[in-house]
Amino acid sequence: MADAKKLVDSKIMGKKVVVFSKTHCPFCVRTKDLLKQYNLSEDDYEVIELDAGPHSKNMAAIQQYLKSLTGASSVPRVFVGGKSVGGNDDTQAAHRSGALKKMIEA
């Protein structure tokens, strides 16, 4: 769990927008497609695919830590400016209301 905490904390504090995702998740795809509209640079935006690459071995621990931070372990988990936006429904709603744009521009 300590490795998961260290990873998650460093990622959400290191980028303006971070998405914890799974490659096969349709809700994650919708969220990532939405965020493409914001034309974020690699310096500002990162997607961490929990079911692929180096993070897959710690997927359960990462999701457990995300649950302690946000109240949910499901993906996607979206963070902007170090703060949790929530999952796909929350991110889509924030986009529609204009709140997501304000968070990204802050």
Biopython code that builds the backbone (N, CA, C, O; Angstrom):
import numpy as np
from Bio.PDB.StructureBuilder import StructureBuilder

atoms = [
    (1, "MET", "N", (0.833, -1.211, 0.000)),
    (1, "MET", "CA", (0.000, 0.000, 0.000)),
    (1, "MET", "C", (0.866, 1.259, 0.000)),
    (1, "MET", "O", (0.489, 2.268, -0.595)),
    (2, "ALA", "N", (2.010, 1.207, 0.656)),
    (2, "ALA", "CA", (2.889, 2.380, 0.702)),
    (2, "ALA", "C", (3.366, 2.765, -0.692)),
    (2, "ALA", "O", (3.452, 3.950, -1.011)),
    (3, "ASP", "N", (3.679, 1.765, -1.532)),
    (3, "ASP", "CA", (4.098, 2.052, -2.906)),
    (3, "ASP", "C", (2.959, 2.680, -3.705)),
    (3, "ASP", "O", (3.178, 3.600, -4.493)),
    (4, "ALA", "N", (1.745, 2.177, -3.497)),
    (4, "ALA", "CA", (0.582, 2.723, -4.198)),
    (4, "ALA", "C", (0.338, 4.166, -3.780)),
    (4, "ALA", "O", (0.078, 5.022, -4.625)),
    (5, "LYS", "N", (0.419, 4.437, -2.498)),
    (5, "LYS", "CA", (0.222, 5.798, -1.992)),
    (5, "LYS", "C", (1.256, 6.739, -2.587)),
    (5, "LYS", "O", (0.923, 7.834, -3.041)),
    (6, "LYS", "N", (2.504, 6.311, -2.581)),
    (6, "LYS", "CA", (3.599, 7.130, -3.114)),
    (6, "LYS", "C", (3.367, 7.425, -4.603)),
    (6, "LYS", "O", (3.532, 8.560, -5.050)),
    (7, "LEU", "N", (2.987, 6.398, -5.359)),
    (7, "LEU", "CA", (2.745, 6.568, -6.784)),
    (7, "LEU", "C", (1.593, 7.535, -7.038)),
    (7, "LEU", "O", (1.741, 8.502, -7.785)),
    (8, "VAL", "N", (0.459, 7.275, -6.423)),
    (8, "VAL", "CA", (-0.736, 8.102, -6.646)),
    (8, "VAL", "C", (-0.470, 9.547, -6.231)),
    (8, "VAL", "O", (-0.754, 10.475, -6.989)),
    (9, "ASP", "N", (0.066, 9.735, -5.049)),
    (9, "ASP", "CA", (0.333, 11.100, -4.564)),
    (9, "ASP", "C", (1.286, 11.849, -5.484)),
    (9, "ASP", "O", (1.069, 13.026, -5.770)),
    (10, "SER", "N", (2.343, 11.180, -5.952)),
    (10, "SER", "CA", (3.304, 11.857, -6.828)),
    (10, "SER", "C", (2.682, 12.191, -8.175)),
    (10, "SER", "O", (2.965, 13.244, -8.745)),
    (11, "LYS", "N", (1.844, 11.312, -8.683)),
    (11, "LYS", "CA", (1.205, 11.573, -9.982)),
    (11, "LYS", "C", (0.225, 12.734, -9.885)),
    (11, "LYS", "O", (0.249, 13.634, -10.724)),
    (12, "ILE", "N", (-0.648, 12.724, -8.861)),
    (12, "ILE", "CA", (-1.669, 13.776, -8.813)),
    (12, "ILE", "C", (-1.079, 15.141, -8.461)),
    (12, "ILE", "O", (-1.677, 16.172, -8.769)),
    (13, "MET", "N", (0.073, 15.153, -7.828)),
    (13, "MET", "CA", (0.712, 16.432, -7.526)),
    (13, "MET", "C", (1.671, 16.870, -8.637)),
    (13, "MET", "O", (2.083, 18.029, -8.686)),
    (14, "GLY", "N", (2.021, 15.936, -9.528)),
    (14, "GLY", "CA", (3.004, 16.231, -10.563)),
    (14, "GLY", "C", (2.430, 16.722, -11.876)),
    (14, "GLY", "O", (3.155, 17.272, -12.706)),
    (15, "LYS", "N", (1.143, 16.531, -12.070)),
    (15, "LYS", "CA", (0.502, 16.939, -13.328)),
    (15, "LYS", "C", (-0.776, 17.713, -13.025)),
    (15, "LYS", "O", (-1.390, 17.531, -11.974)),
    (16, "LYS", "N", (-1.162, 18.562, -13.942)),
    (16, "LYS", "CA", (-2.407, 19.324, -13.772)),
    (16, "LYS", "C", (-3.624, 18.391, -13.821)),
    (16, "LYS", "O", (-4.548, 18.527, -13.020)),
    (17, "VAL", "N", (-3.616, 17.438, -14.772)),
    (17, "VAL", "CA", (-4.729, 16.502, -14.932)),
    (17, "VAL", "C", (-4.186, 15.081, -14.967)),
    (17, "VAL", "O", (-3.282, 14.773, -15.744)),
    (18, "VAL", "N", (-4.740, 14.217, -14.122)),
    (18, "VAL", "CA", (-4.336, 12.811, -14.073)),
    (18, "VAL", "C", (-5.590, 11.947, -14.092)),
    (18, "VAL", "O", (-6.562, 12.216, -13.387)),
    (19, "VAL", "N", (-5.545, 10.905, -14.915)),
    (19, "VAL", "CA", (-6.645, 9.952, -14.999)),
    (19, "VAL", "C", (-6.104, 8.566, -14.682)),
    (19, "VAL", "O", (-5.177, 8.088, -15.336)),
    (20, "PHE", "N", (-6.684, 7.928, -13.683)),
    (20, "PHE", "CA", (-6.403, 6.525, -13.405)),
    (20, "PHE", "C", (-7.467, 5.749, -14.155)),
    (20, "PHE", "O", (-8.662, 5.955, -13.944)),
    (21, "SER", "N", (-7.030, 4.853, -15.031)),
    (21, "SER", "CA", (-7.892, 4.256, -16.027)),
    (21, "SER", "C", (-7.591, 2.769, -16.185)),
    (21, "SER", "O", (-6.611, 2.259, -15.641)),
    (22, "LYS", "N", (-8.445, 2.085, -16.937)),
    (22, "LYS", "CA", (-8.178, 0.727, -17.419)),
    (22, "LYS", "C", (-8.454, 0.731, -18.916)),
    (22, "LYS", "O", (-9.410, 1.349, -19.385)),
    (23, "THR", "N", (-7.605, 0.035, -19.652)),
    (23, "THR", "CA", (-7.669, 0.082, -21.110)),
    (23, "THR", "C", (-8.991, -0.414, -21.668)),
    (23, "THR", "O", (-9.436, 0.089, -22.699)),
    (24, "HIS", "N", (-9.632, -1.376, -21.029)),
    (24, "HIS", "CA", (-10.854, -1.990, -21.558)),
    (24, "HIS", "C", (-12.145, -1.347, -21.048)),
    (24, "HIS", "O", (-13.234, -1.789, -21.415)),
    (25, "CYS", "N", (-12.045, -0.339, -20.231)),
    (25, "CYS", "CA", (-13.211, 0.260, -19.574)),
    (25, "CYS", "C", (-13.868, 1.304, -20.482)),
    (25, "CYS", "O", (-13.221, 2.285, -20.846)),
    (26, "PRO", "N", (-15.154, 1.113, -20.858)),
    (26, "PRO", "CA", (-15.810, 2.089, -21.736)),
    (26, "PRO", "C", (-15.989, 3.468, -21.089)),
    (26, "PRO", "O", (-15.973, 4.481, -21.788)),
    (27, "PHE", "N", (-16.156, 3.515, -19.782)),
    (27, "PHE", "CA", (-16.281, 4.811, -19.101)),
    (27, "PHE", "C", (-14.956, 5.566, -19.121)),
    (27, "PHE", "O", (-14.934, 6.791, -19.238)),
    (28, "CYS", "N", (-13.856, 4.831, -19.004)),
    (28, "CYS", "CA", (-12.533, 5.443, -19.093)),
    (28, "CYS", "C", (-12.303, 6.017, -20.486)),
    (28, "CYS", "O", (-11.764, 7.115, -20.630)),
    (29, "VAL", "N", (-12.712, 5.274, -21.508)),
    (29, "VAL", "CA", (-12.569, 5.751, -22.886)),
    (29, "VAL", "C", (-13.338, 7.056, -23.074)),
    (29, "VAL", "O", (-12.830, 7.993, -23.690)),
    (30, "ARG", "N", (-14.561, 7.119, -22.547)),
    (30, "ARG", "CA", (-15.365, 8.348, -22.671)),
    (30, "ARG", "C", (-14.681, 9.529, -21.982)),
    (30, "ARG", "O", (-14.660, 10.642, -22.508)),
    (31, "THR", "N", (-14.131, 9.274, -20.812)),
    (31, "THR", "CA", (-13.450, 10.343, -20.074)),
    (31, "THR", "C", (-12.212, 10.820, -20.827)),
    (31, "THR", "O", (-11.992, 12.024, -20.963)),
    (32, "LYS", "N", (-11.416, 9.892, -21.308)),
    (32, "LYS", "CA", (-10.202, 10.263, -22.047)),
    (32, "LYS", "C", (-10.553, 11.001, -23.335)),
    (32, "LYS", "O", (-9.875, 11.958, -23.709)),
    (33, "ASP", "N", (-11.616, 10.556, -24.017)),
    (33, "ASP", "CA", (-12.064, 11.268, -25.224)),
    (33, "ASP", "C", (-12.495, 12.693, -24.889)),
    (33, "ASP", "O", (-12.170, 13.628, -25.622)),
    (34, "LEU", "N", (-13.221, 12.864, -23.792)),
    (34, "LEU", "CA", (-13.639, 14.196, -23.366)),
    (34, "LEU", "C", (-12.427, 15.086, -23.105)),
    (34, "LEU", "O", (-12.388, 16.234, -23.548)),
    (35, "LEU", "N", (-11.455, 14.565, -22.397)),
    (35, "LEU", "CA", (-10.291, 15.375, -22.023)),
    (35, "LEU", "C", (-9.439, 15.761, -23.230)),
    (35, "LEU", "O", (-8.686, 16.733, -23.157)),
    (36, "LYS", "N", (-9.537, 15.030, -24.327)),
    (36, "LYS", "CA", (-8.807, 15.393, -25.551)),
    (36, "LYS", "C", (-9.226, 16.772, -26.041)),
    (36, "LYS", "O", (-8.436, 17.478, -26.668)),
    (37, "GLN", "N", (-10.472, 17.158, -25.758)),
    (37, "GLN", "CA", (-10.977, 18.467, -26.191)),
    (37, "GLN", "C", (-10.198, 19.634, -25.572)),
    (37, "GLN", "O", (-10.215, 20.749, -26.094)),
    (38, "TYR", "N", (-9.528, 19.365, -24.474)),
    (38, "TYR", "CA", (-8.824, 20.428, -23.755)),
    (38, "TYR", "C", (-7.397, 20.636, -24.241)),
    (38, "TYR", "O", (-6.701, 21.527, -23.754)),
    (39, "ASN", "N", (-6.956, 19.823, -25.197)),
    (39, "ASN", "CA", (-5.622, 19.970, -25.801)),
    (39, "ASN", "C", (-4.526, 20.135, -24.749)),
    (39, "ASN", "O", (-3.703, 21.046, -24.839)),
    (40, "LEU", "N", (-4.522, 19.260, -23.763)),
    (40, "LEU", "CA", (-3.529, 19.319, -22.694)),
    (40, "LEU", "C", (-2.193, 18.763, -23.176)),
    (40, "LEU", "O", (-2.150, 17.786, -23.923)),
    (41, "SER", "N", (-1.122, 19.383, -22.749)),
    (41, "SER", "CA", (0.208, 18.915, -23.129)),
    (41, "SER", "C", (0.613, 17.725, -22.251)),
    (41, "SER", "O", (-0.006, 17.466, -21.219)),
    (42, "GLU", "N", (1.645, 17.016, -22.667)),
    (42, "GLU", "CA", (2.173, 15.909, -21.864)),
    (42, "GLU", "C", (2.676, 16.394, -20.512)),
    (42, "GLU", "O", (2.686, 15.633, -19.544)),
    (43, "ASP", "N", (3.088, 17.638, -20.436)),
    (43, "ASP", "CA", (3.547, 18.195, -19.160)),
    (43, "ASP", "C", (2.395, 18.377, -18.177)),
    (43, "ASP", "O", (2.594, 18.357, -16.963)),
    (44, "ASP", "N", (1.186, 18.554, -18.715)),
    (44, "ASP", "CA", (0.014, 18.836, -17.879)),
    (44, "ASP", "C", (-0.908, 17.638, -17.662)),
    (44, "ASP", "O", (-1.731, 17.657, -16.747)),
    (45, "TYR", "N", (-0.784, 16.593, -18.492)),
    (45, "TYR", "CA", (-1.791, 15.528, -18.520)),
    (45, "TYR", "C", (-1.132, 14.161, -18.557)),
    (45, "TYR", "O", (-0.183, 13.933, -19.307)),
    (46, "GLU", "N", (-1.652, 13.249, -17.731)),
    (46, "GLU", "CA", (-1.148, 11.872, -17.756)),
    (46, "GLU", "C", (-2.297, 10.910, -17.487)),
    (46, "GLU", "O", (-3.161, 11.159, -16.646)),
    (47, "VAL", "N", (-2.281, 9.816, -18.219)),
    (47, "VAL", "CA", (-3.212, 8.711, -18.007)),
    (47, "VAL", "C", (-2.403, 7.545, -17.468)),
    (47, "VAL", "O", (-1.403, 7.150, -18.067)),
    (48, "ILE", "N", (-2.826, 6.997, -16.349)),
    (48, "ILE", "CA", (-2.183, 5.824, -15.765)),
    (48, "ILE", "C", (-3.121, 4.652, -15.990)),
    (48, "ILE", "O", (-4.182, 4.563, -15.371)),
    (49, "GLU", "N", (-2.722, 3.757, -16.879)),
    (49, "GLU", "CA", (-3.517, 2.570, -17.184)),
    (49, "GLU", "C", (-3.173, 1.496, -16.149)),
    (49, "GLU", "O", (-2.071, 0.947, -16.153)),
    (50, "LEU", "N", (-4.112, 1.210, -15.280)),
    (50, "LEU", "CA", (-3.861, 0.300, -14.164)),
    (50, "LEU", "C", (-3.755, -1.160, -14.583)),
    (50, "LEU", "O", (-3.163, -1.964, -13.863)),
    (51, "ASP", "N", (-4.315, -1.515, -15.731)),
    (51, "ASP", "CA", (-4.314, -2.906, -16.165)),
    (51, "ASP", "C", (-3.245, -3.211, -17.209)),
    (51, "ASP", "O", (-3.242, -4.293, -17.795)),
    (52, "ALA", "N", (-2.347, -2.275, -17.440)),
    (52, "ALA", "CA", (-1.298, -2.468, -18.440)),
    (52, "ALA", "C", (0.008, -1.864, -17.944)),
    (52, "ALA", "O", (0.008, -0.910, -17.165)),
    (53, "GLY", "N", (1.094, -2.416, -18.395)),
    (53, "GLY", "CA", (2.395, -1.857, -18.069)),
    (53, "GLY", "C", (2.795, -2.041, -16.627)),
    (53, "GLY", "O", (2.322, -2.958, -15.955)),
    (54, "PRO", "N", (3.668, -1.169, -16.148)),
    (54, "PRO", "CA", (4.282, -1.370, -14.827)),
    (54, "PRO", "C", (3.312, -1.246, -13.649)),
    (54, "PRO", "O", (3.605, -1.742, -12.562)),
    (55, "HIS", "N", (2.181, -0.604, -13.843)),
    (55, "HIS", "CA", (1.266, -0.394, -12.725)),
    (55, "HIS", "C", (0.312, -1.566, -12.497)),
    (55, "HIS", "O", (-0.374, -1.616, -11.476)),
    (56, "SER", "N", (0.263, -2.507, -13.439)),
    (56, "SER", "CA", (-0.697, -3.605, -13.333)),
    (56, "SER", "C", (-0.425, -4.503, -12.129)),
    (56, "SER", "O", (-1.357, -5.078, -11.567)),
    (57, "LYS", "N", (0.828, -4.628, -11.732)),
    (57, "LYS", "CA", (1.126, -5.492, -10.576)),
    (57, "LYS", "C", (0.646, -4.884, -9.261)),
    (57, "LYS", "O", (0.462, -5.603, -8.278)),
    (58, "ASN", "N", (0.443, -3.575, -9.235)),
    (58, "ASN", "CA", (-0.045, -2.892, -8.027)),
    (58, "ASN", "C", (-1.474, -2.384, -8.178)),
    (58, "ASN", "O", (-1.924, -1.545, -7.397)),
    (59, "MET", "N", (-2.191, -2.895, -9.186)),
    (59, "MET", "CA", (-3.526, -2.373, -9.492)),
    (59, "MET", "C", (-4.459, -2.398, -8.286)),
    (59, "MET", "O", (-5.110, -1.394, -7.999)),
    (60, "ALA", "N", (-4.537, -3.500, -7.587)),
    (60, "ALA", "CA", (-5.464, -3.607, -6.450)),
    (60, "ALA", "C", (-5.102, -2.612, -5.353)),
    (60, "ALA", "O", (-5.983, -1.969, -4.782)),
    (61, "ALA", "N", (-3.818, -2.484, -5.058)),
    (61, "ALA", "CA", (-3.377, -1.555, -4.015)),
    (61, "ALA", "C", (-3.628, -0.110, -4.428)),
    (61, "ALA", "O", (-4.018, 0.716, -3.603)),
    (62, "ILE", "N", (-3.406, 0.195, -5.700)),
    (62, "ILE", "CA", (-3.660, 1.546, -6.197)),
    (62, "ILE", "C", (-5.142, 1.876, -6.093)),
    (62, "ILE", "O", (-5.504, 2.968, -5.655)),
    (63, "GLN", "N", (-6.003, 0.940, -6.492)),
    (63, "GLN", "CA", (-7.442, 1.183, -6.405)),
    (63, "GLN", "C", (-7.903, 1.291, -4.954)),
    (63, "GLN", "O", (-8.807, 2.068, -4.646)),
    (64, "GLN", "N", (-7.297, 0.531, -4.079)),
    (64, "GLN", "CA", (-7.628, 0.629, -2.650)),
    (64, "GLN", "C", (-7.255, 2.005, -2.113)),
    (64, "GLN", "O", (-8.023, 2.607, -1.362)),
    (65, "TYR", "N", (-6.086, 2.505, -2.491)),
    (65, "TYR", "CA", (-5.679, 3.833, -2.038)),
    (65, "TYR", "C", (-6.573, 4.914, -2.655)),
    (65, "TYR", "O", (-6.938, 5.878, -1.983)),
    (66, "LEU", "N", (-6.923, 4.752, -3.936)),
    (66, "LEU", "CA", (-7.841, 5.712, -4.567)),
    (66, "LEU", "C", (-9.173, 5.755, -3.826)),
    (66, "LEU", "O", (-9.770, 6.821, -3.677)),
    (67, "LYS", "N", (-9.638, 4.597, -3.361)),
    (67, "LYS", "CA", (-10.883, 4.556, -2.598)),
    (67, "LYS", "C", (-10.741, 5.336, -1.293)),
    (67, "LYS", "O", (-11.672, 6.031, -0.885)),
    (68, "SER", "N", (-9.585, 5.227, -0.636)),
    (68, "SER", "CA", (-9.385, 5.973, 0.613)),
    (68, "SER", "C", (-9.341, 7.481, 0.360)),
    (68, "SER", "O", (-9.719, 8.270, 1.226)),
    (69, "LEU", "N", (-8.879, 7.878, -0.829)),
    (69, "LEU", "CA", (-8.804, 9.304, -1.182)),
    (69, "LEU", "C", (-10.145, 9.875, -1.640)),
    (69, "LEU", "O", (-10.503, 11.000, -1.294)),
    (70, "THR", "N", (-10.883, 9.081, -2.425)),
    (70, "THR", "CA", (-12.031, 9.622, -3.136)),
    (70, "THR", "C", (-13.370, 9.007, -2.737)),
    (70, "THR", "O", (-14.427, 9.529, -3.092)),
    (71, "GLY", "N", (-13.323, 7.913, -2.009)),
    (71, "GLY", "CA", (-14.552, 7.224, -1.646)),
    (71, "GLY", "C", (-14.985, 6.184, -2.657)),
    (71, "GLY", "O", (-15.988, 5.501, -2.449)),
    (72, "ALA", "N", (-14.246, 6.052, -3.750)),
    (72, "ALA", "CA", (-14.573, 5.056, -4.775)),
    (72, "ALA", "C", (-13.294, 4.487, -5.366)),
    (72, "ALA", "O", (-12.303, 5.197, -5.539)),
    (73, "SER", "N", (-13.330, 3.205, -5.671)),
    (73, "SER", "CA", (-12.159, 2.567, -6.276)),
    (73, "SER", "C", (-12.355, 2.322, -7.761)),
    (73, "SER", "O", (-11.425, 1.896, -8.447)),
    (74, "SER", "N", (-13.550, 2.585, -8.265)),
    (74, "SER", "CA", (-13.823, 2.355, -9.681)),
    (74, "SER", "C", (-13.031, 3.335, -10.536)),
    (74, "SER", "O", (-12.598, 4.386, -10.065)),
    (75, "VAL", "N", (-12.853, 2.971, -11.793)),
    (75, "VAL", "CA", (-12.170, 3.842, -12.733)),
    (75, "VAL", "C", (-13.163, 4.283, -13.800)),
    (75, "VAL", "O", (-14.130, 3.575, -14.084)),
    (76, "PRO", "N", (-12.928, 5.442, -14.388)),
    (76, "PRO", "CA", (-11.781, 6.306, -14.166)),
    (76, "PRO", "C", (-11.882, 7.073, -12.851)),
    (76, "PRO", "O", (-12.969, 7.273, -12.309)),
    (77, "ARG", "N", (-10.751, 7.485, -12.367)),
    (77, "ARG", "CA", (-10.636, 8.432, -11.248)),
    (77, "ARG", "C", (-9.861, 9.605, -11.826)),
    (77, "ARG", "O", (-8.725, 9.444, -12.271)),
    (78, "VAL", "N", (-10.460, 10.759, -11.820)),
    (78, "VAL", "CA", (-9.888, 11.951, -12.442)),
    (78, "VAL", "C", (-9.504, 12.957, -11.362)),
    (78, "VAL", "O", (-10.265, 13.229, -10.434)),
    (79, "PHE", "N", (-8.295, 13.499, -11.515)),
    (79, "PHE", "CA", (-7.793, 14.532, -10.607)),
    (79, "PHE", "C", (-7.378, 15.737, -11.430)),
    (79, "PHE", "O", (-6.731, 15.596, -12.468)),
    (80, "VAL", "N", (-7.749, 16.914, -10.971)),
    (80, "VAL", "CA", (-7.333, 18.163, -11.603)),
    (80, "VAL", "C", (-6.775, 19.061, -10.509)),
    (80, "VAL", "O", (-7.442, 19.323, -9.508)),
    (81, "GLY", "N", (-5.560, 19.524, -10.707)),
    (81, "GLY", "CA", (-4.930, 20.376, -9.709)),
    (81, "GLY", "C", (-4.776, 19.696, -8.363)),
    (81, "GLY", "O", (-4.829, 20.352, -7.323)),
    (82, "GLY", "N", (-4.585, 18.390, -8.377)),
    (82, "GLY", "CA", (-4.405, 17.639, -7.137)),
    (82, "GLY", "C", (-5.694, 17.286, -6.422)),
    (82, "GLY", "O", (-5.665, 16.635, -5.378)),
    (83, "LYS", "N", (-6.828, 17.709, -6.974)),
    (83, "LYS", "CA", (-8.126, 17.446, -6.337)),
    (83, "LYS", "C", (-8.936, 16.465, -7.166)),
    (83, "LYS", "O", (-8.881, 16.482, -8.395)),
    (84, "SER", "N", (-9.684, 15.614, -6.489)),
    (84, "SER", "CA", (-10.508, 14.624, -7.170)),
    (84, "SER", "C", (-11.722, 15.278, -7.823)),
    (84, "SER", "O", (-12.468, 16.024, -7.189)),
    (85, "VAL", "N", (-11.895, 14.977, -9.098)),
    (85, "VAL", "CA", (-13.113, 15.373, -9.810)),
    (85, "VAL", "C", (-14.144, 14.255, -9.658)),
    (85, "VAL", "O", (-15.341, 14.513, -9.539)),
    (86, "GLY", "N", (-13.667, 13.024, -9.663)),
    (86, "GLY", "CA", (-14.531, 11.855, -9.527)),
    (86, "GLY", "C", (-14.339, 10.909, -10.685)),
    (86, "GLY", "O", (-13.240, 10.778, -11.223)),
    (87, "GLY", "N", (-15.425, 10.245, -11.069)),
    (87, "GLY", "CA", (-15.402, 9.295, -12.171)),
    (87, "GLY", "C", (-15.900, 9.930, -13.457)),
    (87, "GLY", "O", (-15.925, 11.152, -13.595)),
    (88, "ASN", "N", (-16.299, 9.073, -14.401)),
    (88, "ASN", "CA", (-16.757, 9.566, -15.696)),
    (88, "ASN", "C", (-17.982, 10.473, -15.571)),
    (88, "ASN", "O", (-18.003, 11.563, -16.143)),
    (89, "ASP", "N", (-18.994, 10.038, -14.834)),
    (89, "ASP", "CA", (-20.217, 10.854, -14.717)),
    (89, "ASP", "C", (-19.907, 12.229, -14.124)),
    (89, "ASP", "O", (-20.419, 13.244, -14.596)),
    (90, "ASP", "N", (-19.070, 12.255, -13.089)),
    (90, "ASP", "CA", (-18.701, 13.521, -12.443)),
    (90, "ASP", "C", (-17.910, 14.414, -13.394)),
    (90, "ASP", "O", (-18.116, 15.627, -13.433)),
    (91, "THR", "N", (-17.010, 13.811, -14.154)),
    (91, "THR", "CA", (-16.175, 14.569, -15.089)),
    (91, "THR", "C", (-17.023, 15.132, -16.226)),
    (91, "THR", "O", (-16.860, 16.286, -16.621)),
    (92, "GLN", "N", (-17.932, 14.304, -16.748)),
    (92, "GLN", "CA", (-18.826, 14.777, -17.818)),
    (92, "GLN", "C", (-19.710, 15.922, -17.316)),
    (92, "GLN", "O", (-19.910, 16.911, -18.022)),
    (93, "ALA", "N", (-20.234, 15.787, -16.104)),
    (93, "ALA", "CA", (-21.086, 16.844, -15.527)),
    (93, "ALA", "C", (-20.288, 18.128, -15.314)),
    (93, "ALA", "O", (-20.786, 19.222, -15.581)),
    (94, "ALA", "N", (-19.055, 17.997, -14.834)),
    (94, "ALA", "CA", (-18.204, 19.177, -14.620)),
    (94, "ALA", "C", (-17.902, 19.856, -15.951)),
    (94, "ALA", "O", (-17.824, 21.083, -16.022)),
    (95, "HIS", "N", (-17.735, 19.069, -16.994)),
    (95, "HIS", "CA", (-17.502, 19.630, -18.325)),
    (95, "HIS", "C", (-18.735, 20.408, -18.791)),
    (95, "HIS", "O", (-18.627, 21.550, -19.240)),
    (96, "ARG", "N", (-19.896, 19.781, -18.680)),
    (96, "ARG", "CA", (-21.136, 20.432, -19.141)),
    (96, "ARG", "C", (-21.410, 21.734, -18.393)),
    (96, "ARG", "O", (-21.917, 22.692, -18.979)),
    (97, "SER", "N", (-21.079, 21.774, -17.107)),
    (97, "SER", "CA", (-21.357, 22.976, -16.310)),
    (97, "SER", "C", (-20.291, 24.065, -16.488)),
    (97, "SER", "O", (-20.492, 25.207, -16.075)),
    (98, "GLY", "N", (-19.169, 23.710, -17.098)),
    (98, "GLY", "CA", (-18.065, 24.666, -17.237)),
    (98, "GLY", "C", (-17.075, 24.614, -16.096)),
    (98, "GLY", "O", (-16.031, 25.265, -16.145)),
    (99, "ALA", "N", (-17.392, 23.844, -15.068)),
    (99, "ALA", "CA", (-16.504, 23.761, -13.892)),
    (99, "ALA", "C", (-15.181, 23.101, -14.233)),
    (99, "ALA", "O", (-14.138, 23.497, -13.713)),
    (100, "LEU", "N", (-15.212, 22.098, -15.102)),
    (100, "LEU", "CA", (-13.971, 21.394, -15.450)),
    (100, "LEU", "C", (-13.002, 22.349, -16.152)),
    (100, "LEU", "O", (-11.808, 22.359, -15.852)),
    (101, "LYS", "N", (-13.512, 23.141, -17.075)),
    (101, "LYS", "CA", (-12.666, 24.112, -17.782)),
    (101, "LYS", "C", (-12.034, 25.087, -16.788)),
    (101, "LYS", "O", (-10.846, 25.395, -16.892)),
    (102, "LYS", "N", (-12.816, 25.570, -15.835)),
    (102, "LYS", "CA", (-12.288, 26.501, -14.836)),
    (102, "LYS", "C", (-11.207, 25.827, -13.987)),
    (102, "LYS", "O", (-10.186, 26.439, -13.674)),
    (103, "MET", "N", (-11.439, 24.564, -13.617)),
    (103, "MET", "CA", (-10.433, 23.844, -12.812)),
    (103, "MET", "C", (-9.138, 23.676, -13.586)),
    (103, "MET", "O", (-8.053, 23.862, -13.034)),
    (104, "ILE", "N", (-9.243, 23.327, -14.861)),
    (104, "ILE", "CA", (-8.050, 23.110, -15.682)),
    (104, "ILE", "C", (-7.300, 24.415, -15.911)),
    (104, "ILE", "O", (-6.070, 24.433, -15.921)),
    (105, "GLU", "N", (-8.029, 25.496, -16.093)),
    (105, "GLU", "CA", (-7.393, 26.796, -16.349)),
    (105, "GLU", "C", (-6.833, 27.447, -15.096)),
    (105, "GLU", "O", (-6.019, 28.366, -15.193)),
    (106, "ALA", "N", (-7.250, 26.990, -13.923)),
    (106, "ALA", "CA", (-6.793, 27.602, -12.653)),
    (106, "ALA", "C", (-5.321, 27.331, -12.418)),
    (106, "ALA", "O", (-4.767, 27.765, -11.408)),
]
sb = StructureBuilder()
sb.init_structure("model")
sb.init_model(0)
sb.init_chain("A")
sb.init_seg("    ")
for serial, (resi, resn, name, xyz) in enumerate(atoms, 1):
    if name == "N":
        sb.init_residue(resn, " ", resi, " ")
    sb.init_atom(name, np.array(xyz, "f"), 0.0, 1.0, " ", f" {name:<3s}", serial, name[0])
structure = sb.get_structure()
